[in-house]
Amino acid sequence: MRIGNASGFYGDRFDAMREMLTGGELDVLTGDYLAELTMLILGRDRLKDPGAGYARTFLRQLEECLGLAHERGVRIVANAGGLNPAGLADAVRQLADRLGVPVRVAHVEGDDLTASHPGSLAAHAYLGGFGIAACLREGADIVVTGRVTDAALVTGPAAAHFGWGPGDHDRLAGAVVAGHVLECGAQATGGNYAFFHEKGYDLDGLRRPGFPLAELHEDGTCVITKHPGTGGFVDVGTVTAQLLYETAGARYAGPDVTARLDTVRLTQDGPDRVRVEGVRGEAPPPTLKVGVNRLGGFRSEVVFVLTGLDIEAKAALVRAQMTDALTKSPPTEVRWDLVRTDRPDATTEETASALLRLVVRDRDQEVVGRALSGAAVELALASYPGFHVAAPPGKGSPYGVFEDVYVPHGAVAHVAVLHDGRRFPVPSAHDTAVLDDVPAPPLPEPLPPSPTRRAPLGLVAGARSGDKGGNANVGVWVRTDDAWRWLAHELTADRFRQLIPESRELKVTRHVLPELRALNFVVEGILGEGVAAQHRFDPQAKALGEWLRSRHLDIPEILL
């Protein structure tokens, strides 16, 4: 079966749904609209309107594409239901009636555990794909869900199509890997790719990369590809990068199965075609992950622009002045960051300037709002020479805190709600296994001693990084066996800490994936309380891997 993807996040390219439906053959089209931050945003929407809580973009896309999908016999599966899948299903039915398109709409529910987590804005369990499978087996044309795992958008249709059951661990694991590659859309087709600039890649095509699809087989193997004539490219590197994105060790756990990423084999199967095979699966863990979003308080920030000479002295002066001004009602958290974007003898004022960023947080909006803005504005004529700020400070804005907790499978009432109102309870996983770390695999023989050159790591290695709550992961991979022999011994957890100073006081765990010639680093706590808390300059760690690639090491000249 051919499963395509038309959305990697809430806000992705609007016309991707039409492009995927018209660009080639598909059996199922999926859309991933949810992320940790999205659940918080939808939770705030629901506070204003109890009938909200779902991705409205999906409904607008269907207005253009519902008839097209029906004509082509393509089923649509999306997690756009967010916090209100039943509400979205009703809205889709109303849309279909208005357009005169006869489609059967089903939804999956049971993920909402907000009531059992007092004080949370949204608490949702990550469900698997068997609720989706039940809807499709009963004839649904469109299935909308709330919080399911991203890969469930593929495991559900695959299980329905091939007749897989919960015990088909290897097949399900293959579908999980396919789903993980598809879930972020164009990241599998050249988007955000470390080596995008190299000779042989079509830079014009990258202006508008196509979206990926998987040709999935009954044994769980697949080929990752894209529609003919669409932009971007699919090769072993793009698929490797996406496999490492927001994962950790060899065991990639989910509610349906634990996929062994250390068994994945990738081979180029022709232009824009990568074969994925060898994936082994194990029973899922005995618990389900629950993402809990809470309002953490209020935050505000001021960016002071420091230009020309004496940058450090100017920063020290304004810091002292602001500290004095905020002593009456000191915020709970105060953070200063001096970003040296200035250059000596600069030819423009912008390149002669550094940025001093002040971020404050508190439970009281007044403390981080008027108190901060008033203190900053009052310094306009009484501080360092050239005083100005990047933007006028405003009132404090709310920020969220993300936490993941775990509950037994039986604590969740996973239900498939069919187009005719029938409700099918989805049984909990009866075959589970405690999630233990995989023993470290043997490392390859190191390269023999040879001349080295001080150079950026990125000349040899690619990387992709992302967030999971307050943690970040950085996947690093190379493309030759010799490069792997060097990387596996050179880039240890200690060397990672040296190269990324922010991580020196944090726990850094290295996972080795020889089949992918890759290392995956998990940095615990570097993102504080999650993306919504805006803990650091890059709150989702999207560019942490690129920072690592820019750091210099002694690299064997034979690799350069």
Sequence and secondary structure as in RCSB ss.txt:
>XXXX:A:sequence
MRIGNASGFYGDRFDAMREMLTGGELDVLTGDYLAELTMLILGRDRLKDPGAGYARTFLRQLEECLGLAHERGVR
IVANAGGLNPAGLADAVRQLADRLGVPVRVAHVEGDDLTASHPGSLAAHAYLGGFGIAACLREGADIVVTGRVTD
AALVTGPAAAHFGWGPGDHDRLAGAVVAGHVLECGAQATGGNYAFFHEKGYDLDGLRRPGFPLAELHEDGTCVIT
KHPGTGGFVDVGTVTAQLLYETAGARYAGPDVTARLDTVRLTQDGPDRVRVEGVRGEAPPPTLKVGVNRLGGFRS
EVVFVLTGLDIEAKAALVRAQMTDALTKSPPTEVRWDLVRTDRPDATTEETASALLRLVVRDRDQEVVGRALSGA
AVELALASYPGFHVAAPPGKGSPYGVFEDVYVPHGAVAHVAVLHDGRRFPVPSAHDTAVLDDVPAPPLPEPLPPS
PTRRAPLGLVAGARSGDKGGNANVGVWVRTDDAWRWLAHELTADRFRQLIPESRELKVTRHVLPELRALNFVVEG
ILGEGVAAQHRFDPQAKALGEWLRSRHLDIPEILL
>XXXX:A:secstr
 EEEE  SSTTS TTHHHHHHHSS  SEEEE    HHHHHHHHHHHHH TT  S HHHHHHHHHHHHHHHHHT E
EEE TTTT HHHHHHHHHHHHHHHT    EEEEE  B GGGSTT SEEEE B SHHHHHHHHTT SEEE SSB T
THHHHHHHHHHHT  TT HHHHHHHHHHHHHHTTGGGGTTTT TTTTSTTS TTGGGSB  EEEEE TTS EEEE
E TT BS   HHHHHHHHHTT  SSEEE SS EEEGGG EEEE STT EEEE  EEE   SEEEEEEEEEEEEEE
EEEEEEESS HHHHHHHHHHHHHHHTSSS  SEEEEEEE    TT SSTGGGEEEEEEEEEES HHHHTHHHHHH
HHTTTTSSSTT EESS     EEEEEEEEEEEEGGGS  EEE TTS EEE    SS                   
 EEEEEGGGT EEEEEEETTEEEEEEE SSHHHHHHHHHHS HHHHHHH GGGTTS EEEEEEGGGTEEEEEETT
TTTT GGG  SSSTT TTHHHHHHHSEEEEEGGG 
